[in-house]
Amino acid sequence: MKSLGIGILCLLGTLAWAQDLEPIPDEEQPLPIFLPTYSSDDFALSAAVKMNWFQAQAACASQQGYTLVSLDTQDKHNRVYLFLLQSGYLQLLTEPVWTSGSNLASGSQWNWFSIGTSFKYRNFQSPPGSAYRCVGLNAVTGYWIAEDCYAQRYFVCEKRCTEE
């Protein structure tokens, strides 16, 4: 029963956040079912279907206990980067993969959407401009890149809520 309560809290938190998002244009296709291409105990890579940042958030949330990955510490960044290097899909990851980083809530402050905290650790390749509002991780270099949130990218989810 406790795991059901935790699952419901995760879902409600995601739904509350989703109400504040910009609507997805009607001409976009329905969200495909998320099937991890490669996964570990902590992370799951989706390299089968590219999605925009909003769709990637929803796809991760559709999997019990998962959210789009947050790289809030150097240790976590290193673990995700190593996960991508070991995935066997590096040749496919020629564009950045989505993380939960964005400045959608406040144009001047970058936050990890999945955990609701501002950036304390940063690894941008170059200072992000104001044109792009979502953060991708370059799987080859390990640097972060500010991206157009509607760009189609692969993405990494992380296990957040666990069953007990």
Summary of the structure (lengths in Angstrom):
residues: 164
radius of gyration: 14.9
end to end distance: 9.1
largest distance: 46.7
contacts: 491
relative contact order: 0.23
helix: 24%
strand: 28%
